[in-house]
Amino acid sequence: MITLTKEDGPADLDGVTHLSIGVSWDPTAGSSGGLMGKIRRNVGTDLDLIAIAMQGSDPVRLAGLDSLDPMGNGSLTHSGDNQTGRGEGDDETVTVEFARIPPNITSIVFVAAAYKKGSAFQKARNISFKVYDATGGSTQQVADIWPSLLTNDNGCAVAKAIRVGGSWKLEVINETGKIKQGDERDLMRFAVRK
């Protein structure tokens, strides 16, 4: 079993064939009360979990937004877009099957963002990124990563899977930053810097 923390540095994923990262959040009224607060809670907020596959320092595939299987072989898949944060468990999930990742992919950066215009981390509560060892069809949580509530940023680099020879390592990043909303290239530039 692996356990992951930012302080421990990259963890070996030896024996891990499938890895899932999920994001969950709760809708909030923010500082609005009354009818406006109720409307905000009902509408929710839209956060997005995105996995960016890198070839060296170049982003070459993106799982998330409107791309659910960017490799076309099921090796990097996204569960689909939850636009409200309502519901139990993870709201969005990315799953990696390491043996099927093409050999030219050197790393995968997992980013959560308030990507669409009008969305914001401040419009969500209890944001949590969970990492699971999904080997053998079972799902065992190995990390629970919480971003700071003090940030005014709208993006968080959650973790990075790095190919090392024939195996993989996973590093917890948990660093926030600004991403221009609706700008896919800016999102990718943010991932490249991690």
Secondary structure, DSSP 8 states (H G I E B T S, - for coil): -----TTT--EE-TT--EEEEEEEEEE--TT--HHHHHHHHHH----EEEEEEEETTEEEEEEBTTBS-TTSSSSEEE----SS--SSS-SEEEEEEGGGS-TT--EEEEEEE--STT--GGGEEEEEEEEEE-GGG--EEEEEE---TT---SEEEEEEEEEETTEEEEEEEEEEE---TT-HHHHHHHHHT-
